[in-house]
Amino acid sequence: MKRPDHEASDQPYPVLSNRTITWAAVALILFGGGLATILLITFGDGRHDAQLEAIKTAGTIVLGTGGAAALWLTARRQRTSEIALIQKHLDQQAIDRAHKLQEEVARTTNADAESRRITELYGRAVDQLGSDKAPVRLGGLYALRRLAQDNPEQRQTIVDVLCAYLRMPYEAADGTQEEQVRLAAERVLAKHLRPGNDATFWSGIEIDLNHATLTNFDLSHCRFGPADFTGTQFIGTSNFGHAEFTGPVSFRESAFHGSVYFEKAAFGDTAHFTAATFEGFTNFRNARFANILGFMSATMSDDTHFSKCIFRERVAFNGSNFIKAATFTGSEFLREADFGGTNCQQGASFLSAEFANISWFSRAKFHGPIFILDSSFKNFPFNTTDPDGPLKGKTVWCWVRIDLGESKRHVWPQNWVVEPSPDRPDGVTEGRWGRLLPRDESLRASPPDD
């Protein structure tokens, strides 16, 4: 906006005083009188009509001059009003800027004060968590929880602190005060990772509990991810039933020392259980795997259930050891499935399972009955060779034990036969074994030396 001329000169706009206006009026009257006198003397000629005409002329000039003066005063008044409005607007803008500046300063001051307050509370709580007294540690734990609840932007940081505490070296012992503190930390995580209550649910949280020791760990019905449980020791019963893993999750080399439940869990990204050990009952019934599942070289010591699971991407169980029964009844393998070298010491059930793509069972060992009748295979069910190798489209075999007696009936897939073998799988010293092969010999590859 253009500034008025009087602002540009930094001089106050001149104000007409009453005295100035009075003197201007007197001067106009004197001017009119003097002009009439001059006209009468100059053009009057002593005649009455000439004198009258001179007076009329003088009056007209005076009136015109007065009208011009009045018009000038009116214009000046209008200009003055406009300048006043402009100045009022400028003054209001200056006031608004000053007010906004004050508000910004106040917000900055409040934010700094709040930041200092949060930092002080955080530092105090962390100090408490490091105390050698269990009640003080509990106080620090719940102080951090309250701080995270009130400050959403601090939640991931506080979860990281809780996870770091659980990762500290610890030897599990029932009834100790430290165990109670750790259980409380686990419950805090579980409480705030369960959706359903917007007031208490912390969304978008990442979990890092690698090499932690967790007791009766329960994240059932929770939603979180990514998550790292690499090398974690799970004591007692572990429950991830109905959990939703929204990012990559790793259980590599973890150990479950009790029963574990992943029933109806949803894995939205890659999941890795490579070299994990399961000492108790293992339940993955109705789990959903949206990405690659790695279960290589894992050991399951008790019954293991993968019934009615859906594997949307490649799944690898190669080298895994199922000491008791393994059940994959009704599961869907929508991409490649690799069971090469898998050792099922009490057999495995693939009843009604669906293999929609290539599956590998090279050198898999089924010590007990194997149930794969009614399974649906898009390709050869035991396409055990490298699909791009010299034996493409051929089948090697999988090992099956054949001396179980009438009480343990074998059910083989249609168009497959068992050829008894004088040999046994590597590492096996008892029992009679055979190779499960396609009935069509043209589909077989020459078995390499064991």
Secondary structure, DSSP 4 states (H G I P E B T S, - for coil): -PPPHHHHTT-PPP---HHHHHHHHHHHHHHHHHHHHHHHHHH-TT-HHHHHHHHHHHHHHHHHHHHHHHHHHHHHHHHHHHHHHHHHHHHHHHHHHHHHHHHHHHHHHHHHHHHHHHHHHHHHHHHHHT-SSHHHHHHHHHHHHHHHHH-GGGHHHHHHHHHHHHHS-----TT-HHHHHHHHHHHHHHHHT-TT-TTT---S--EE-TT-EEES-B-TT-EE-SEE-TT-EEES-EE-TT-EE-S-EE-TT-EE-S-EE-TT-EE-S-EE-TT-EE-S-EE-TT-EE-S-EE-TT-EE-S-EE-TT-EE-S-EE-TT-EESS-EE-TT-EE-S-EE-TT-EETT-EE-TT-EE-S-EE-TT-EE-S-EE-TT-EESS-TT--S-TTSTTTT-B--EEEE----TTS--BPPTTEEEEEES---TT--SS-EEEEEESSGGGBPPPPP-
